[in-house]
Amino acid sequence: MSAATGAPAPAPVAGRLSFVDRYLALWILAAMALGIVLGRLVPGLGDALAKVTVTGVSLPIALGLLVMMYPVLAKVRYDRLDTVTRNRRLLIPSLVLNWLVGPAVMFALAWLLLPDLPEYRTGLIIVGLARCIAMVIIWNDLACGDREAAAVLVALNSVFQVVAFGALGWFYLSVLPGWLGLEQAALDVSAWEIARSVLVFLGIPLAAGYLTRRLGERARGRTWYETGLLPRIGPFALYGLLFTIVVLFALQGRAITSQPLDVARIALPLLVYFAVMWAGSLALGRAVGLDHPRATSLAFTAAGNNFELAIAVAIATFGATSGQALAGVVGPLIEVPVLIGLVHVALAARRYFPQPATAVEGSARV
């Protein structure tokens, strides 16, 4: 019983999850291992997957991400988005964290921890510039973050990504190192390439999710939509996530296993980056008065990165076998297990946020 309300205490989150969802971290680690093994043992698999592209976009990765994101975006209540867009305590910190703090933190860590490895350093800086638009929606949902807030922040990042990515790449790879007397690099990427990535990895599932909700509610009502349709399409988010992870690691399985020390060197700044950005963002959300769901959305959207774009840019600019591309691939190698761990931290952190007077455990979001 809740001492404050006399109502029954909410069931533990794990008790509300299916067997598959309860052991999600295990399935993700298994998918990573399977991808690495396939990439290592199946001759030519990585090269074959890399060649399956449409206008430069990896078709297998795009397919996995579309399947992964569609069910989550179909769950968003789009009629509530205006409550998010009016919230300056959420939007302003998100813009500052994503476009000022995040790239600067990754730049500093890359130079501090990889001063002797310019290719990996450049690859990490590119990862820091590519702000989240895809997989972070899954982590936010698992951590019981605010779906509508996450959708708005991801859309905001997408717009800024098209406008600012190229300029920030020029600044952090050429201008700022020049001012500091450091080695300079160049980034040759067009706004169209970035826009194409955003349109494929966010635009398509966002449009599909929005139309599914609008048409489904119009045809059968909200109750049927949320209790009948959503439970049927929901599991496909996990299937798409696991498929995407297998493909990503199959693409670079040989490089990852043949250069373990290099992977470890790249992993260190990434680990520090994710920890600093996530914990700092959650604390900032608490400090400015956000509730737990919105502070969680702020934290995951600030800590996550658009690894699809980072890898595509690194390959297009420096080549598929370059150190920059390897650094981009190591990004999800570290991001996936770290952020799934932070999902559990986010759930545990609810006790540090003010609770509503009639605290009721939110509906199962996973």
N, C-alpha and C positions, 0 to 999 in steps of 0.2 A: 504493500500500500504506500502511496505517496504521502509523506508527512504533511505536506503543504495543502494538498487538496482532498485527501482521503480516497482518491481514486486508485485503482490498481496500478502498480508500477508497470511501466512499459516493458515489453519483452525485450531481451537483448537483441541487438541487431543481427547477430549471427543466427539466432533462433528463427528469424523471419526469412532467412535466405534458403534457396534451394541448395541441394548438394553441390551442384556445379558452381554456383556463385560463392558458396562458403569457402571453397578451395580454389578461388580464382588465381591467387598468387602462384599456386602449384601448377595450374594449367598454363599460365603465362611463362613460367620458367621452363616447363616442358616444351612449349612451342618454340622458345628461343633455342633450346638444346636441339630440337628436331631440325630447325632451320640450319643451324651450324653444321650438324652432322650431314644433312642432305647436301649442303653446299660443299662440304669437304669430300664426301664419298662418291657423289654422283658426278661423273665427268661431264664438264660443260654445262651443268645445270645453271650456275650463276650467269654465264654468258648468254644462255638461251633466254632466261628470264629478263635479262637486261635489254635484249633485242625486241621484246614484245612491247612496243610503245606506239602511241598515237600522238602525233605532233609533239614528240619529245616527252610525253607523260607516260610513265610506266603503267601499262594496262593492268597487270596483276595487283600492284599496290593500289591503284585507283579503285579497282573493283572491291578489294578488301575494305578500304576506307569508306566507300559509299555504303556498303552493307553494314559496316560498323556504326556509322553516324546516323543513318536514316531512322532507325527505331527511336533513338534518343531525341532527335529533332522532331519526330512525330509526337513525342510526349509533351513538348513545350506548349504551354497555354499562351498562344500569341496575343490573346486579348488582354493579357496582364503585362505586356512589355512596357506599356507607358509608365507603370509604377517603377520600373528600373531606369528608364531613360531620364526620369525627373530626379533621380537620386544622385546628386553631385558628390556625396560622400563615398559613393561607389565608383562613379565614372572618372572623376579627376584623379584619385589615387591609382586607378587602373592605367590610365594614360601615362602618368608619371613613372610608375613601376615598369611598364612594358617598353616605353620608348626613350626613357632617360636613364633609369637605374639599371635595368636588365642588360642592355648592350655595354654599358660602362663597367658593370661588374664582371662580365665575361671577358671584356678586353683586358681588364686588370689581372684577372686570374690567368688568362692565357699567357700574358707576358711574364708574370711572376713565376709560374710553374713550368712553362715551356720556352724559356729564353733561347735554348739551343736547338729547337725543333721548329723552324719557321713554317713548314707546310702544315703541320698539325695545329700550330698556333693560329694560322690563318683560317683553317677549317673550323676551329672552335669559335673564332670571332664571327664567322658566317652563321654558325648555329645560334649564337647569341642575338644576332640581328633578326632571325626568322622567328617571329612571335607566334604563339600558339593559335591554331585555327581548327585542329581536328581531334586528335586523340584525347586532348584535355577534357573534352565533353564527357568522355567515358569516366575519367577519374573523378570529375566533379559529381557525376551522377552516383557513383559508388559511395562517395563520401557524404551523401545527402546534402550536397550544395544546392543552391537555388538554380533550377534549370533555366528559368527565364533570364536571370542575371547572367548566367554563363553564355546563353545564346546572344545576348546583347553585347557582351564584352568580346566574344569571338568575332562577331560581325564588325565591331569597331576596330579590332586588330586587323581584320582583313582589309578594310578601307585604308588604314594607315600603312599597311604593308605594301600595297600597290604604290602609294604616294611616296613613302619614306625609305623603303628598303635600299634602293639604289644610292640615294644620297647618303644614308648612314654608312653603307659599305664604303663609299668613297672617303667619308670622313674618318672612319675607324681604321681603315687599311692604308690610307695614303696621307691624309692631312694631319691627323693627330700624331701618328708616329713621326712625321716630319717635324712637327713642333717640338717633340720630346727627344729628337735626335736618335730615333729608333729606325729599324729597317722598314721600308715601305713596300706595299704590295698593291695590286690593282684588281678590281672586280668588274668584269665586263658582263653585265646582265641588263636586259631591257625591261622596261615597265610591262610590256606585253607578256613576257615570260612569267613574271610574278603574278600578273592578273590572271593568266591562264591557270596557274596553280591554284589560286584562290577560287576561281570559278569552278574548277573540277572538284577540288577537295572539300569545298564548303558550299558553293552555290547550288550544285545539283542536289545533294542531300537536304539542304535547307528548303529548297523549293518543293522537293518531294514530301518532306515532313509537313510543311505548311499546307500543301494541297490535300494531303491525306487527312489532316485534322479538319480542315474546312469542309471538305466533301463528306467525310465520315459523319461529322456532327450534324450536318445539314440533312443527311439521308436517314440516320438512325438515332440521333441525339447524343448528348455528351456522356450519359450514363453507359450506354452500350459501347461507345467509343473507348472509354477508359477502363471498363470492366470486361469488355468482350474482345475488342480488336487489339488493344495495346498488349495484353498478356500473350497474344499469339505471335506478334512480330517482335516483342522485346528480346527473346533469346538470340535473335540474329545479330544483335550488337556484339555479343560475346563471340559468336562464330566468326564475324568479320574481323574482330580484334585479333583472334588467334591466327586466322589465315594471314592477315597482314604481317604479323610478327614472324611467322614461318617464312614468308616470302622475303622480308627484309634481311633476315639473317642467312637465308640460303644464298642471297645475292653476294654476300661478303663473308661467307663461312670460312673460305680458305684464307682470306686475308687476316681474319680475326684470329684463327688458330695458329697461323704461321708467324705472327708478330705479337706474341702475348705481352712482351715487355712494353712495346709501343702502345698497345691497348691500355695497359695499366697506367702509363704516363698520361694518356689522353683522359682516362677515367677520373683521375684525381681532381683536376679543376672542375670537371662536370659534377662530381659529388659535392664539392664545396658550393658550387653555383646553385644547385637544386636546393640544398639545405638552407643556404642564406636567403635565397629569394622566397622560398615557400614560408619559412618561419617568420621572416621579416614582414612579408605581406599579410600573413594571418594576424600577427601582432599589430600591424598598422590598422587592419580592419577592425580589430577589437578596440583600438585606441580612438578611432574616429566614430565609434558607436554603431557599427554594423552588427547585425545579428549573426549567429553562427552560419546559417546557410549562405548568406551573401559574403561574409568574410572568407568562407571556404572557396566560393567561386572566385573571389579576388586572388586568393593564394594560388590556386591551381592555374588560373589563366596567366598569372605573372611568372610562375616557375616553369610552365610548360613551353615547349618550342615546336615550331613547325619543321620537323626534321625532314618531311618530304621535300619542302622547298629548299632547305639547306643542302640536302644531298644533290638535288637536281642542279642547283646553281654551282656547287663544287665540281660536279662532273662536267657540266657544260663549259665552265671556265678553265678548269685545270686538268680534266681527263678522268676517266673512270678508275684508273689505277693510281691516281695521285694520293699523296698524303692528306690533302685537303678532303678528298672524297672519303677516305678511311675515317677521318675525324668525324665527318658527318654521320657515317654509319655507326660509329661507337656511341653517338648521341643517344639513339633509342636503346642501345644495349645497356646503358646506364639509366636512362630516364624511365624505362618501363618498370624495372623492379623497384627503383627508388620511389617513384610516385605511387605505385601500388602499396608500398609500405606506408607512405604518407597518408593514404586513404584511411588506414587504421589510426594513425596519429590524429587525423582530423576528427574522426568519430569520437576518440577519447577526449579531445579538446572541448567538446560541447559543455562540459561541466564548468568551464571558465567563462562562459558567455551567459548573459542574463536569460532566464527562462520565462516564457509567457506564464501568466497567472494560471491558465488552464493548460498545463504542459501535457501535450499528447504527442506521442511518437508519430512523426510524419508517416505518410503512407510509404510502403516499401518502394524505394526508388530504383532498386537494382534489378 
